[in-house]
């Protein structure tokens, strides 16, 4: 589910003694201390902890990380915050001269955010775009319509605003942001068509659709696929397509 594990991103402007950390990850003391040590080795103080969304593999360690660093935790979901300020799409953050822009990208979850580094032409996407494979829409909190809108928003950033690189929540860095988002949009369109065909063939429940549409996928991943199928069925039902 997490590919090679969760990517924790340490961000700092060259020459600055301040840094931000995106997604400290699960409650793994050794990992959290390693991030702190790495920052200190580079002469950096972690001034801000940011969360792309609230799933435990990204956010569970945030409170402990805040204890280790003294940094506030900022997120869209108020339940995840430590400190008075939250996050919302359209914000611009400055961390020691580092220009970091917040983009609302709901869909995988309702609280999913992307962070844009305009100077680097890069976006940190959490689970909205992964470094390998595709992500799930975590029904019922995640909604497919929102997810498609978010992918289109990222597509416009890649096509029109110089975004080249994806720094994902899991898996390797992607050097072709536009190609990655194009693939995601095409994949979603193909899956929707497959789900619609499965329903027309008589599948009536999400598990039945998964068994037909995801027959070539490792069954260990079927529970995650079922969440996405439920989101797709809801999307098609809401639009009167099934």
Phi, psi and omega in degrees: 000324181256015181055247182268011187111179181272134175276124171256128186252127176253117188241134178203143174288136177306132179087351180270151175261010179247150180217158171242148175241131177252124176061080177296342172097198181288173181281081181235101188304318182297318180294313182299317180292328178295321177297316178299315181298318180298317178298315182295323178298332180264008179073029184250144170252129181282111186263344188205135174245128185240146179240132175286330176186177192266006179299144190301327182291348176252326195241348187301325183274003188295318182296317178294322179297322178296322176297319182290329189250341186073014183268147172290156175251122181244135183206166175290317182283119181303332181293341183263352187278146168232104189126175188276335187263143175250201178228152172205157179302139180099349179289151168241128180249145175238119178239094181058038181093351177282122179269115184232125185245139185262128180239125176287122180225062179293162177142298172303312167223166180289338184257015184290134176235155171241145178248128185255127174253089186299326181295335181255357184059039188231152173231137174261114195255000184057234179259006180292319171228126180263164179283345179207135180075199180235166183259170177258156169263113191279074178301141006267351180295316176278146181229135185295320179302316177297320182296317178297319176299320180294319177298320178294325177295316178293325177299316179296322178296321180287323184280330191238345189232025169075015177281122183244329192241137173253124173254096191274169177285340179214144176087181186284162174296141178251127184273349182237085183298316182297317179297321180295315181290322174304315180298316180299316180296317179294320179298316180295319179297319180293318179295319178300317179297321179294319179295316179299318179295320179297320178295317179297332180277358175114358177291131186242345180236160179301317177300323178295319179295317180300314182299329180275312187282326184253029183300333182267006182257145177309123180304339176298337180265358183297323177302319177292320178298325180296323177299315179295321179296318178300320178295321179291320177298317178298317179301313181292321178296316181299332181261007177068025183269346173221000000 
